[in-house]
């Protein structure tokens, strides 16, 4: 299923309040309609007209609020409506991770397909040659991680002299990863007349300082966090599964098999996704109906009549189409995509847990959306438990439990007919328990043949999924040896006994002659591996690839550094602050 990231989706018919009303090129509006999007989100409604007018923007907005379209649509509009240097690079978009670079590049390509836009993602860990060939042919937009962009700039394979439009996306994440100097070096290499848009979930002093130096009289856009009444979702058990987009459909099927809901609403962002998911489920024999703004009123009425009468198992819907929907027997709500804001999330899960009943809200999130889940959790004040994807064993256990329930019901009904005669004849030859077990096994084998028993890849370890943010994976070295891109880190986590709350990250290229440094702050002080790597690299200029294993415990942390630089690191860290605090630093007494 295609992903169309970061565009707000509603299904209201065009009434002058959609994207066309913002003054965008008709070809862009048509592309959005084709993708199933019509109504701008708050950040899009605020930022797009300002950027179209040529002003800089400083926007504070969380992941998932529609930031990509907020800067990409004006970029594409201006690219085709203003003079530019033939063959020159028009726009540079800086992002913190490899995955986000690919996602944003794909989104820009989809929005600007009719404009013939040439967009190229640049990120560390990928071969240089294809990137060099693409840059030599010429591109309109580069979406890059700072480390790789600076690498190309130093090689003189990337020229920023013709750039008109610069975007810093998730600037606070880039800052956390230690890319502040890289960002400023890249901005300094662009013309002073450029237009700049900075998007950040938070605005710490360092971001404000960069904005003051690099932006010209920016328009401030703040998308306020929705205040959700405390306890509003208290009757709903909320769980999430971290899974790659390619496996969302089989994971959904597995979860439905295990949960066995009475009535379920599955929410998607766009009508296109609703139709695709409904078709896929129908091919699997699931009775599912689509509900979105593209249906006539008669069609909507028929869909809702079937769902209320329990003649369909699932309702696949968009947010707008489900507004005001009140079906008392809904037991489960599934977010096929993470909602774009907490208010949408609360609206969705409010479709279950009605009239004092218990409800279940399930969210399928891609690993990089872990941070957005935690943001929703903080705003709603209700925990979202991250659970492992059900395994084949889980499915088999649930199937046997269903078989037991079915048999119990049949026994209580006491209407066996000729089946009792068959059992009686077998009981004369075999133990009655063996006869019953054989019958259950045959029934289970038949059901097993009908089910998909392929294990679903779950990516990182379940423990890592539950407690490590994508932004906590630490930087690595790029081909040139400069500080690299955290999204493509050569880090592996060592397995530890259950209950051990330390976390270890170890670069594969860590030096063998190391000394271990003890720092008096850990998880409870919100210390992350990237904080330690950034502090060491920033204060001592030790290359990130020379930093060894990092262990984060509740109240302390240890990090391996080159033995000959240990005293220098201790002195530098003791004289600086980490997370705004001066922490005790010394050689680890238990280590080398």
URKADA-V37850 format. One record per pair of residues at least 24 apart in sequence whose ideal C-beta (glycine too) atoms are under 8 Angstrom apart, sorted by the first residue. I is the first residue (numbers start at 0). J is the second residue. D is the distance in whole Angstrom. If there is no record, write none. Layout:
i=I j=J d=D
i=I j=J d=D
This chain:
i=0 j=244 d=7
i=0 j=247 d=7
i=0 j=248 d=7
i=0 j=272 d=6
i=0 j=275 d=5
i=0 j=276 d=7
i=0 j=279 d=8
i=1 j=271 d=8
i=1 j=275 d=8
i=2 j=102 d=8
i=2 j=105 d=8
i=2 j=244 d=6
i=3 j=34 d=5
i=3 j=35 d=7
i=3 j=36 d=7
i=3 j=106 d=7
i=3 j=109 d=7
i=3 j=268 d=7
i=3 j=269 d=6
i=3 j=271 d=8
i=3 j=272 d=8
i=4 j=67 d=6
i=4 j=102 d=5
i=4 j=103 d=8
i=4 j=105 d=8
i=4 j=106 d=5
i=5 j=63 d=7
i=5 j=64 d=8
i=5 j=65 d=5
i=5 j=66 d=6
i=5 j=67 d=3
i=5 j=68 d=6
i=5 j=106 d=7
i=5 j=339 d=8
i=6 j=31 d=7
i=6 j=34 d=7
i=6 j=36 d=5
i=6 j=40 d=8
i=6 j=43 d=8
i=6 j=65 d=6
i=6 j=67 d=7
i=6 j=68 d=4
i=6 j=106 d=8
i=6 j=268 d=8
i=7 j=36 d=7
i=7 j=38 d=6
i=7 j=39 d=6
i=7 j=40 d=3
i=7 j=43 d=6
i=7 j=65 d=5
i=7 j=68 d=8
i=7 j=339 d=6
i=8 j=35 d=6
i=8 j=36 d=5
i=8 j=37 d=8
i=8 j=38 d=7
i=8 j=268 d=4
i=8 j=269 d=5
i=8 j=270 d=8
i=8 j=317 d=6
i=8 j=318 d=7
i=8 j=319 d=8
i=8 j=339 d=8
i=9 j=37 d=6
i=9 j=38 d=4
i=9 j=292 d=7
i=9 j=317 d=7
i=9 j=318 d=7
i=9 j=319 d=4
i=10 j=37 d=7
i=10 j=270 d=6
i=10 j=291 d=5
i=10 j=292 d=2
i=10 j=293 d=7
i=10 j=317 d=5
i=10 j=319 d=5
i=10 j=320 d=6
i=11 j=37 d=6
i=11 j=38 d=6
i=11 j=292 d=6
i=11 j=319 d=6
i=12 j=37 d=8
i=12 j=292 d=7
i=13 j=37 d=7
i=18 j=43 d=8
i=18 j=72 d=7
i=21 j=47 d=5
i=21 j=48 d=6
i=21 j=51 d=7
i=22 j=48 d=7
i=22 j=51 d=6
i=22 j=76 d=8
i=23 j=47 d=7
i=23 j=51 d=7
i=23 j=72 d=6
i=23 j=73 d=8
i=23 j=76 d=5
i=24 j=75 d=7
i=24 j=76 d=5
i=24 j=79 d=7
i=24 j=80 d=7
i=24 j=114 d=8
i=26 j=113 d=4
i=26 j=114 d=6
i=27 j=72 d=6
i=27 j=75 d=6
i=27 j=76 d=6
i=27 j=110 d=6
i=27 j=111 d=7
i=27 j=113 d=8
i=27 j=114 d=8
i=29 j=113 d=7
i=30 j=109 d=7
i=30 j=110 d=5
i=30 j=111 d=8
i=30 j=112 d=6
i=30 j=113 d=6
i=31 j=68 d=8
i=31 j=110 d=7
i=34 j=109 d=7
i=34 j=269 d=7
i=34 j=271 d=6
i=35 j=269 d=3
i=35 j=270 d=5
i=35 j=271 d=4
i=35 j=272 d=7
i=36 j=68 d=8
i=36 j=269 d=6
i=37 j=292 d=8
i=38 j=319 d=8
i=39 j=65 d=7
i=39 j=68 d=8
i=40 j=64 d=6
i=40 j=65 d=4
i=40 j=68 d=8
i=40 j=69 d=8
i=40 j=339 d=6
i=40 j=340 d=8
i=41 j=65 d=8
i=41 j=222 d=5
i=42 j=66 d=6
i=42 j=69 d=5
i=42 j=220 d=7
i=42 j=222 d=5
i=43 j=68 d=6
i=43 j=69 d=5
i=43 j=72 d=8
i=45 j=69 d=8
i=45 j=220 d=5
i=45 j=222 d=8
i=46 j=70 d=7
i=46 j=73 d=8
i=46 j=196 d=7
i=46 j=218 d=8
i=46 j=220 d=5
i=47 j=72 d=6
i=47 j=73 d=6
i=49 j=218 d=4
i=49 j=220 d=7
i=50 j=74 d=8
i=50 j=77 d=8
i=50 j=194 d=7
i=50 j=196 d=6
i=51 j=76 d=6
i=51 j=77 d=7
i=53 j=77 d=8
i=53 j=194 d=6
i=54 j=194 d=8
i=54 j=216 d=7
i=54 j=217 d=7
i=54 j=218 d=5
i=55 j=194 d=6
i=55 j=195 d=5
i=55 j=196 d=7
i=55 j=197 d=8
i=55 j=214 d=4
i=55 j=215 d=5
i=55 j=216 d=7
i=55 j=217 d=4
i=55 j=218 d=7
i=56 j=195 d=8
i=56 j=196 d=5
i=56 j=197 d=7
i=56 j=217 d=6
i=56 j=218 d=5
i=56 j=220 d=6
i=57 j=197 d=5
i=57 j=202 d=8
i=57 j=210 d=5
i=57 j=214 d=6
i=57 j=217 d=4
i=57 j=218 d=7
i=57 j=219 d=5
i=57 j=220 d=7
i=58 j=196 d=7
i=58 j=197 d=7
i=58 j=198 d=5
i=58 j=199 d=7
i=58 j=219 d=8
i=58 j=220 d=4
i=58 j=221 d=8
i=58 j=222 d=8
i=59 j=199 d=6
i=59 j=200 d=7
i=59 j=201 d=7
i=59 j=202 d=5
i=59 j=219 d=8
i=59 j=220 d=7
i=59 j=221 d=5
i=59 j=222 d=7
i=60 j=198 d=6
i=60 j=200 d=7
i=60 j=220 d=7
i=60 j=221 d=8
i=60 j=222 d=4
i=61 j=200 d=5
i=61 j=222 d=7
i=61 j=224 d=8
i=61 j=340 d=8
i=61 j=371 d=7
i=61 j=374 d=5
i=62 j=169 d=7
i=62 j=200 d=6
i=62 j=368 d=7
i=62 j=370 d=6
i=62 j=371 d=5
i=62 j=374 d=7
i=63 j=337 d=6
i=63 j=338 d=7
i=63 j=339 d=5
i=63 j=340 d=7
i=63 j=368 d=7
i=63 j=371 d=5
i=64 j=222 d=6
i=64 j=339 d=6
i=64 j=340 d=6
i=65 j=339 d=6
i=66 j=168 d=6
i=66 j=198 d=5
i=67 j=102 d=8
i=67 j=103 d=6
i=67 j=106 d=5
i=67 j=107 d=8
i=67 j=168 d=8
i=68 j=106 d=7
i=68 j=110 d=7
i=69 j=198 d=7
i=70 j=166 d=5
i=70 j=168 d=7
i=70 j=196 d=5
i=70 j=198 d=7
i=71 j=103 d=7
i=71 j=106 d=6
i=71 j=107 d=5
i=71 j=110 d=6
i=71 j=111 d=8
i=72 j=110 d=6
i=74 j=107 d=7
i=74 j=140 d=7
i=74 j=164 d=5
i=74 j=166 d=7
i=75 j=107 d=7
i=75 j=110 d=6
i=75 j=111 d=4
i=75 j=114 d=6
i=75 j=116 d=6
i=77 j=163 d=7
i=77 j=164 d=7
i=77 j=194 d=8
i=78 j=111 d=8
i=78 j=114 d=7
i=78 j=116 d=7
i=78 j=139 d=6
i=78 j=140 d=8
i=78 j=163 d=8
i=78 j=164 d=8
i=79 j=114 d=5
i=81 j=163 d=7
i=83 j=161 d=7
i=83 j=163 d=7
i=84 j=161 d=4
i=86 j=137 d=5
i=87 j=158 d=8
i=87 j=160 d=7
i=87 j=161 d=3
i=88 j=138 d=6
i=88 j=139 d=7
i=88 j=140 d=8
i=88 j=141 d=6
i=88 j=157 d=8
i=88 j=158 d=7
i=88 j=159 d=7
i=88 j=161 d=6
i=88 j=162 d=6
i=89 j=139 d=5
i=89 j=140 d=6
i=89 j=161 d=7
i=89 j=162 d=7
i=89 j=163 d=5
i=89 j=164 d=6
i=90 j=139 d=7
i=90 j=140 d=5
i=90 j=141 d=7
i=90 j=162 d=7
i=90 j=163 d=7
i=90 j=164 d=4
i=90 j=165 d=7
i=90 j=166 d=7
i=91 j=140 d=8
i=91 j=141 d=5
i=91 j=143 d=7
i=91 j=148 d=7
i=91 j=159 d=6
i=91 j=162 d=5
i=91 j=164 d=8
i=91 j=165 d=5
i=91 j=166 d=7
i=91 j=185 d=7
i=91 j=189 d=7
i=92 j=140 d=7
i=92 j=141 d=7
i=92 j=142 d=4
i=92 j=143 d=7
i=92 j=165 d=8
i=92 j=166 d=4
i=92 j=168 d=6
i=93 j=143 d=6
i=93 j=144 d=7
i=93 j=145 d=6
i=93 j=148 d=7
i=93 j=165 d=8
i=93 j=166 d=7
i=93 j=167 d=5
i=93 j=168 d=7
i=93 j=173 d=7
i=93 j=182 d=6
i=93 j=185 d=7
i=94 j=142 d=6
i=94 j=143 d=7
i=94 j=144 d=6
i=94 j=168 d=5
i=94 j=169 d=6
i=94 j=173 d=8
i=95 j=144 d=7
i=95 j=145 d=8
i=95 j=168 d=8
i=95 j=169 d=5
i=95 j=172 d=4
i=95 j=173 d=5
i=95 j=176 d=6
i=95 j=178 d=7
i=95 j=470 d=7
i=95 j=485 d=7
i=95 j=486 d=7
i=96 j=122 d=8
i=96 j=144 d=7
i=96 j=172 d=8
i=96 j=367 d=7
i=96 j=469 d=7
i=96 j=470 d=8
i=96 j=484 d=7
i=96 j=485 d=6
i=96 j=486 d=3
i=97 j=122 d=4
i=97 j=123 d=7
i=97 j=124 d=7
i=97 j=125 d=8
i=97 j=144 d=6
i=97 j=484 d=6
i=97 j=486 d=4
i=97 j=487 d=5
i=98 j=367 d=5
i=98 j=469 d=8
i=98 j=486 d=5
i=99 j=168 d=7
i=99 j=169 d=7
i=99 j=367 d=7
i=99 j=486 d=7
i=100 j=142 d=5
i=100 j=143 d=6
i=100 j=144 d=6
i=100 j=486 d=8
i=103 j=142 d=5
i=103 j=168 d=7
i=104 j=140 d=8
i=104 j=142 d=4
i=107 j=140 d=6
i=107 j=142 d=7
i=116 j=140 d=6
i=118 j=142 d=6
i=121 j=147 d=5
i=121 j=148 d=6
i=121 j=151 d=6
i=121 j=157 d=8
i=122 j=147 d=5
i=122 j=484 d=5
i=122 j=486 d=7
i=122 j=487 d=7
i=123 j=147 d=5
i=123 j=150 d=8
i=123 j=475 d=7
i=123 j=477 d=4
i=123 j=478 d=8
i=123 j=483 d=4
i=123 j=484 d=3
i=123 j=486 d=8
i=123 j=487 d=5
i=124 j=475 d=8
i=124 j=477 d=8
i=124 j=483 d=8
i=124 j=484 d=7
i=124 j=487 d=3
i=125 j=487 d=8
i=127 j=478 d=6
i=130 j=156 d=8
i=131 j=156 d=6
i=144 j=178 d=8
i=144 j=484 d=4
i=144 j=486 d=7
i=145 j=173 d=6
i=145 j=178 d=4
i=145 j=181 d=4
i=145 j=182 d=6
i=145 j=185 d=6
i=145 j=484 d=8
i=146 j=178 d=7
i=146 j=181 d=6
i=146 j=474 d=8
i=146 j=477 d=5
i=146 j=481 d=6
i=146 j=482 d=6
i=146 j=483 d=5
i=146 j=484 d=5
i=147 j=477 d=6
i=147 j=483 d=8
i=147 j=484 d=6
i=148 j=181 d=8
i=148 j=185 d=6
i=149 j=181 d=5
i=149 j=184 d=6
i=149 j=185 d=6
i=149 j=481 d=7
i=150 j=477 d=5
i=150 j=478 d=7
i=150 j=479 d=5
i=150 j=481 d=6
i=152 j=184 d=8
i=152 j=185 d=7
i=152 j=188 d=6
i=153 j=479 d=7
i=153 j=481 d=8
i=154 j=479 d=8
i=159 j=185 d=7
i=159 j=188 d=5
i=159 j=189 d=5
i=159 j=190 d=8
i=160 j=189 d=8
i=160 j=190 d=7
i=161 j=190 d=8
i=162 j=189 d=5
i=162 j=190 d=6
i=162 j=193 d=6
i=163 j=190 d=8
i=163 j=193 d=6
i=163 j=194 d=6
i=164 j=193 d=7
i=164 j=194 d=5
i=164 j=195 d=8
i=164 j=196 d=8
i=165 j=189 d=6
i=165 j=193 d=5
i=165 j=194 d=7
i=165 j=195 d=5
i=165 j=196 d=7
i=166 j=195 d=8
i=166 j=196 d=5
i=166 j=197 d=8
i=166 j=198 d=7
i=167 j=195 d=7
i=167 j=196 d=7
i=167 j=197 d=5
i=167 j=198 d=7
i=167 j=199 d=8
i=167 j=209 d=8
i=168 j=198 d=5
i=169 j=198 d=7
i=169 j=199 d=7
i=169 j=200 d=7
i=170 j=197 d=5
i=170 j=198 d=7
i=170 j=199 d=4
i=170 j=206 d=5
i=170 j=209 d=7
i=171 j=199 d=5
i=171 j=200 d=6
i=171 j=201 d=5
i=171 j=202 d=8
i=171 j=203 d=6
i=171 j=206 d=6
i=172 j=200 d=8
i=172 j=470 d=5
i=174 j=203 d=7
i=174 j=205 d=6
i=174 j=206 d=6
i=175 j=470 d=6
i=175 j=527 d=8
i=175 j=529 d=6
i=175 j=530 d=8
i=175 j=533 d=7
i=176 j=470 d=7
i=176 j=474 d=6
i=176 j=485 d=5
i=176 j=529 d=6
i=176 j=533 d=7
i=177 j=474 d=6
i=177 j=482 d=6
i=177 j=529 d=7
i=177 j=532 d=7
i=177 j=533 d=4
i=177 j=536 d=6
i=177 j=537 d=6
i=178 j=482 d=7
i=179 j=205 d=6
i=179 j=209 d=7
i=181 j=482 d=7
i=182 j=209 d=7
i=183 j=209 d=7
i=183 j=212 d=8
i=183 j=213 d=7
i=186 j=213 d=5
i=200 j=374 d=8
i=222 j=340 d=8
i=224 j=341 d=7
i=224 j=378 d=6
i=225 j=340 d=6
i=225 j=341 d=5
i=225 j=342 d=4
i=225 j=345 d=8
i=225 j=378 d=6
i=226 j=378 d=8
i=227 j=341 d=6
i=227 j=342 d=7
i=227 j=345 d=5
i=227 j=378 d=6
i=227 j=379 d=5
i=227 j=380 d=7
i=229 j=380 d=5
i=230 j=380 d=8
i=231 j=345 d=6
i=231 j=349 d=7
i=231 j=379 d=8
i=232 j=345 d=6
i=232 j=348 d=6
i=232 j=349 d=7
i=232 j=352 d=7
i=232 j=360 d=8
i=232 j=379 d=6
i=232 j=381 d=5
i=233 j=381 d=7
i=234 j=352 d=4
i=234 j=355 d=7
i=234 j=356 d=7
i=234 j=357 d=6
i=234 j=358 d=6
i=235 j=332 d=8
i=235 j=348 d=5
i=235 j=351 d=6
i=235 j=352 d=4
i=235 j=357 d=8
i=235 j=358 d=4
i=235 j=359 d=7
i=235 j=360 d=5
i=235 j=381 d=8
i=236 j=357 d=7
i=236 j=358 d=7
i=236 j=359 d=5
i=236 j=360 d=7
i=237 j=348 d=7
i=237 j=359 d=8
i=237 j=360 d=5
i=237 j=362 d=8
i=237 j=381 d=6
i=237 j=382 d=7
i=237 j=383 d=5
i=237 j=384 d=7
i=238 j=359 d=7
i=238 j=360 d=7
i=238 j=361 d=6
i=238 j=362 d=7
i=238 j=383 d=7
i=238 j=384 d=5
i=238 j=385 d=7
i=238 j=386 d=5
i=239 j=361 d=7
i=239 j=362 d=4
i=239 j=363 d=8
i=239 j=364 d=5
i=239 j=372 d=6
i=239 j=383 d=5
i=239 j=384 d=7
i=239 j=385 d=5
i=239 j=386 d=7
i=240 j=361 d=7
i=240 j=362 d=7
i=240 j=363 d=6
i=240 j=364 d=7
i=240 j=385 d=7
i=240 j=386 d=6
i=240 j=387 d=8
i=240 j=388 d=5
i=241 j=364 d=6
i=241 j=365 d=7
i=241 j=366 d=5
i=241 j=369 d=7
i=241 j=385 d=6
i=241 j=457 d=8
i=241 j=458 d=7
i=241 j=464 d=4
i=242 j=363 d=6
i=242 j=364 d=7
i=242 j=365 d=7
i=242 j=388 d=6
i=242 j=455 d=7
i=242 j=457 d=7
i=242 j=458 d=8
i=243 j=365 d=6
i=243 j=366 d=7
i=243 j=456 d=7
i=243 j=458 d=6
i=244 j=365 d=6
i=246 j=455 d=5
i=246 j=456 d=6
i=247 j=335 d=7
i=247 j=363 d=5
i=248 j=276 d=7
i=248 j=279 d=6
i=249 j=451 d=7
i=249 j=453 d=8
i=249 j=455 d=5
i=250 j=363 d=6
i=250 j=388 d=6
i=250 j=455 d=6
i=251 j=333 d=7
i=251 j=335 d=7
i=251 j=363 d=7
i=252 j=283 d=6
i=252 j=285 d=8
i=252 j=451 d=7
i=253 j=388 d=7
i=253 j=389 d=5
i=253 j=394 d=6
i=253 j=451 d=8
i=253 j=455 d=7
i=254 j=333 d=8
i=254 j=361 d=6
i=254 j=389 d=6
i=255 j=285 d=8
i=255 j=313 d=8
i=256 j=389 d=8
i=256 j=394 d=6
i=256 j=397 d=7
i=256 j=398 d=8
i=256 j=450 d=7
i=257 j=389 d=5
i=257 j=393 d=6
i=257 j=394 d=6
i=257 j=397 d=5
i=258 j=331 d=6
i=258 j=359 d=7
i=258 j=361 d=8
i=259 j=397 d=7
i=259 j=401 d=7
i=260 j=330 d=5
i=260 j=331 d=4
i=260 j=359 d=7
i=261 j=309 d=8
i=261 j=328 d=6
i=261 j=329 d=8
i=261 j=330 d=5
i=261 j=331 d=8
i=262 j=306 d=7
i=262 j=309 d=7
i=262 j=312 d=8
i=262 j=314 d=8
i=262 j=326 d=7
i=262 j=328 d=5
i=262 j=329 d=5
i=262 j=330 d=6
i=262 j=331 d=8
i=263 j=312 d=7
i=263 j=313 d=5
i=263 j=314 d=7
i=263 j=329 d=7
i=263 j=330 d=7
i=263 j=331 d=4
i=263 j=332 d=7
i=263 j=333 d=6
i=264 j=313 d=8
i=264 j=314 d=5
i=264 j=315 d=8
i=264 j=316 d=6
i=264 j=321 d=7
i=264 j=324 d=8
i=264 j=326 d=8
i=264 j=329 d=6
i=264 j=331 d=8
i=264 j=332 d=5
i=264 j=333 d=7
i=264 j=347 d=8
i=264 j=350 d=5
i=264 j=351 d=8
i=265 j=313 d=6
i=265 j=314 d=7
i=265 j=315 d=5
i=265 j=316 d=7
i=265 j=332 d=8
i=265 j=333 d=4
i=265 j=335 d=6
i=266 j=316 d=6
i=266 j=317 d=7
i=266 j=318 d=7
i=266 j=321 d=7
i=266 j=332 d=7
i=266 j=333 d=7
i=266 j=334 d=5
i=266 j=335 d=6
i=266 j=336 d=8
i=266 j=338 d=7
i=266 j=347 d=5
i=267 j=315 d=6
i=267 j=316 d=7
i=267 j=317 d=6
i=267 j=335 d=5
i=267 j=336 d=6
i=268 j=317 d=7
i=268 j=318 d=8
i=268 j=336 d=5
i=268 j=339 d=7
i=269 j=317 d=7
i=270 j=317 d=6
i=272 j=335 d=7
i=272 j=336 d=8
i=273 j=315 d=5
i=273 j=316 d=7
i=273 j=317 d=6
i=276 j=315 d=5
i=276 j=335 d=7
i=277 j=315 d=5
i=280 j=313 d=7
i=280 j=315 d=7
i=285 j=312 d=6
i=285 j=313 d=6
i=286 j=310 d=7
i=286 j=311 d=5
i=286 j=312 d=5
i=286 j=313 d=7
i=287 j=311 d=7
i=287 j=312 d=6
i=287 j=313 d=4
i=287 j=314 d=7
i=287 j=315 d=6
i=288 j=313 d=7
i=288 j=314 d=6
i=288 j=315 d=7
i=289 j=315 d=5
i=289 j=316 d=8
i=290 j=314 d=6
i=290 j=315 d=7
i=290 j=316 d=4
i=290 j=317 d=7
i=290 j=320 d=5
i=290 j=321 d=7
i=291 j=316 d=7
i=291 j=317 d=5
i=291 j=319 d=8
i=291 j=320 d=5
i=292 j=317 d=7
i=292 j=319 d=6
i=292 j=320 d=6
i=294 j=320 d=8
i=318 j=343 d=6
i=318 j=346 d=7
i=318 j=347 d=7
i=321 j=347 d=8
i=321 j=350 d=7
i=322 j=346 d=8
i=324 j=350 d=6
i=325 j=353 d=7
i=326 j=350 d=7
i=326 j=353 d=8
i=327 j=353 d=5
i=327 j=354 d=6
i=327 j=356 d=8
i=329 j=353 d=7
i=329 j=358 d=7
i=330 j=356 d=8
i=330 j=358 d=6
i=330 j=359 d=7
i=331 j=358 d=7
i=331 j=359 d=5
i=331 j=360 d=8
i=331 j=361 d=7
i=332 j=358 d=7
i=332 j=359 d=7
i=332 j=360 d=5
i=332 j=361 d=7
i=333 j=360 d=8
i=333 j=361 d=5
i=333 j=362 d=8
i=333 j=363 d=7
i=334 j=360 d=7
i=334 j=361 d=7
i=334 j=362 d=4
i=334 j=363 d=7
i=335 j=363 d=6
i=336 j=363 d=7
i=337 j=362 d=6
i=337 j=364 d=5
i=337 j=365 d=8
i=337 j=368 d=5
i=337 j=371 d=5
i=337 j=372 d=7
i=337 j=375 d=8
i=338 j=375 d=7
i=341 j=374 d=7
i=341 j=375 d=5
i=341 j=378 d=4
i=341 j=379 d=6
i=344 j=375 d=5
i=344 j=379 d=7
i=345 j=379 d=6
i=366 j=458 d=6
i=366 j=459 d=7
i=366 j=464 d=7
i=366 j=469 d=6
i=367 j=469 d=5
i=369 j=464 d=8
i=369 j=468 d=5
i=369 j=469 d=6
i=370 j=468 d=6
i=370 j=469 d=7
i=370 j=470 d=7
i=373 j=468 d=8
i=385 j=464 d=6
i=385 j=465 d=5
i=387 j=457 d=7
i=387 j=461 d=4
i=387 j=464 d=8
i=388 j=455 d=6
i=388 j=457 d=5
i=390 j=454 d=7
i=391 j=452 d=5
i=391 j=453 d=8
i=391 j=454 d=6
i=394 j=450 d=6
i=394 j=452 d=7
i=395 j=443 d=8
i=395 j=447 d=7
i=395 j=452 d=8
i=398 j=443 d=6
i=398 j=446 d=6
i=398 j=447 d=7
i=398 j=450 d=7
i=399 j=439 d=8
i=399 j=443 d=6
i=402 j=439 d=6
i=402 j=442 d=6
i=402 j=443 d=6
i=402 j=446 d=8
i=406 j=439 d=7
i=459 j=492 d=8
i=460 j=492 d=7
i=460 j=494 d=8
i=463 j=492 d=6
i=466 j=502 d=8
i=467 j=492 d=8
i=467 j=502 d=7
i=468 j=527 d=8
i=470 j=527 d=8
i=470 j=529 d=7
i=471 j=527 d=5
i=471 j=528 d=6
i=471 j=529 d=6
i=472 j=504 d=7
i=472 j=528 d=8
i=472 j=529 d=8
i=473 j=504 d=6
i=473 j=506 d=7
i=473 j=528 d=5
i=473 j=529 d=6
i=473 j=532 d=5
i=473 j=543 d=8
i=473 j=549 d=7
i=474 j=529 d=7
i=474 j=532 d=6
i=474 j=536 d=8
i=474 j=543 d=5
i=475 j=506 d=6
i=475 j=508 d=8
i=475 j=543 d=6
i=475 j=544 d=6
i=476 j=508 d=7
i=476 j=542 d=6
i=476 j=543 d=6
i=476 j=544 d=4
i=480 j=542 d=6
i=480 j=544 d=8
i=482 j=536 d=6
i=482 j=542 d=8
i=482 j=543 d=5
i=483 j=543 d=7
i=485 j=529 d=7
i=493 j=548 d=8
i=500 j=552 d=7
i=500 j=553 d=6
i=501 j=550 d=5
i=501 j=551 d=6
i=501 j=552 d=5
i=502 j=528 d=8
i=502 j=550 d=7
i=502 j=551 d=5
i=503 j=548 d=6
i=503 j=549 d=7
i=503 j=550 d=5
i=503 j=551 d=8
i=504 j=528 d=5
i=504 j=548 d=7
i=504 j=549 d=5
i=505 j=547 d=7
i=505 j=548 d=4
i=505 j=549 d=8
i=506 j=543 d=8
i=506 j=544 d=6
i=506 j=546 d=7
i=506 j=547 d=7
i=508 j=544 d=5
i=509 j=544 d=8
i=509 j=545 d=8
i=509 j=546 d=7
i=509 j=547 d=4
i=509 j=548 d=7
i=509 j=559 d=7
i=510 j=545 d=6
i=510 j=547 d=7
i=510 j=561 d=5
i=512 j=561 d=7
i=512 j=562 d=5
i=512 j=563 d=8
i=513 j=547 d=5
i=513 j=559 d=4
i=513 j=560 d=6
i=513 j=561 d=6
i=513 j=562 d=6
i=513 j=591 d=6
i=514 j=559 d=7
i=514 j=560 d=6
i=514 j=561 d=8
i=514 j=562 d=5
i=514 j=565 d=4
i=514 j=586 d=6
i=514 j=590 d=7
i=514 j=591 d=5
i=515 j=557 d=5
i=515 j=558 d=7
i=515 j=559 d=5
i=515 j=586 d=7
i=515 j=587 d=4
i=515 j=589 d=8
i=515 j=590 d=3
i=515 j=591 d=6
i=516 j=557 d=7
i=516 j=558 d=5
i=516 j=559 d=8
i=516 j=560 d=6
i=516 j=565 d=7
i=516 j=568 d=6
i=516 j=569 d=6
i=516 j=572 d=7
i=516 j=584 d=6
i=516 j=585 d=7
i=516 j=586 d=7
i=516 j=587 d=6
i=517 j=555 d=6
i=517 j=556 d=8
i=517 j=557 d=6
i=517 j=584 d=7
i=517 j=585 d=5
i=517 j=586 d=7
i=517 j=587 d=4
i=517 j=588 d=7
i=517 j=590 d=8
i=518 j=555 d=6
i=518 j=556 d=5
i=518 j=557 d=7
i=518 j=558 d=7
i=518 j=572 d=7
i=518 j=577 d=7
i=518 j=582 d=6
i=518 j=583 d=8
i=518 j=584 d=5
i=519 j=554 d=8
i=519 j=555 d=6
i=519 j=582 d=5
i=519 j=583 d=4
i=519 j=584 d=7
i=520 j=554 d=8
i=520 j=555 d=7
i=520 j=556 d=7
i=520 j=577 d=6
i=520 j=578 d=7
i=520 j=580 d=7
i=520 j=582 d=5
i=521 j=551 d=6
i=521 j=552 d=5
i=521 j=553 d=5
i=521 j=554 d=5
i=521 j=555 d=5
i=521 j=556 d=5
i=522 j=551 d=6
i=522 j=552 d=7
i=522 j=553 d=5
i=522 j=554 d=8
i=523 j=553 d=5
i=523 j=554 d=6
i=524 j=554 d=8
i=524 j=578 d=6
i=524 j=580 d=7
i=524 j=582 d=8
i=525 j=578 d=6
i=526 j=551 d=6
i=526 j=556 d=6
i=526 j=577 d=7
i=526 j=578 d=6
i=527 j=551 d=7
i=530 j=577 d=6
i=530 j=578 d=6
i=531 j=556 d=6
i=531 j=558 d=5
i=531 j=577 d=7
i=534 j=572 d=6
i=534 j=575 d=6
i=534 j=577 d=5
i=535 j=560 d=7
i=535 j=568 d=6
i=535 j=571 d=8
i=535 j=572 d=7
i=538 j=568 d=8
i=538 j=571 d=4
i=538 j=572 d=7
i=538 j=574 d=8
i=538 j=575 d=5
i=539 j=564 d=7
i=539 j=567 d=6
i=539 j=568 d=6
i=539 j=571 d=5
i=541 j=568 d=7
i=557 j=587 d=5
i=557 j=590 d=7
i=559 j=590 d=8
i=562 j=591 d=7
